[in-house]
Amino acid sequence: MKEKIHPTYVDCKVRCGCGTTFQTRATVGELAVDICSACHPFYTGKQKFVDTAGRIEKFNKKFKGFDTSVEKAATA
């Protein structure tokens, strides 16, 4: 193995948006994440919708009136 090309790993404190914190090792000292294993639907079994900065409203506004139904295509 080559020397002096690998990053240094330090203790890292990870903070989740739900408030959970845990320790691990990484190349940075502190991480902030939006979702972790304590609040992720795959691990908890609970469905949770997170609308960050109005993305759903932005999508609906962008595609308002756009319809891809088969009935509309058949009449044209």
JOURLIN-V681471 format. One record per pair of residues at least 6 apart in sequence whose C-alpha atoms are under 6 Angstrom apart, sorted by sequence separation. I is the first residue (numbers start at 1). J is the second residue. If there is no record, write none. Layout:
I;J
I;J
This chain:
15;21
41;47
14;21
14;22
13;22
13;23
12;23
12;24
11;24
12;25
11;25
12;26
10;25
10;26
14;30
16;32
9;26
12;29
13;30
14;31
15;32
16;33
17;34
9;27
12;30
14;32
16;34
16;35
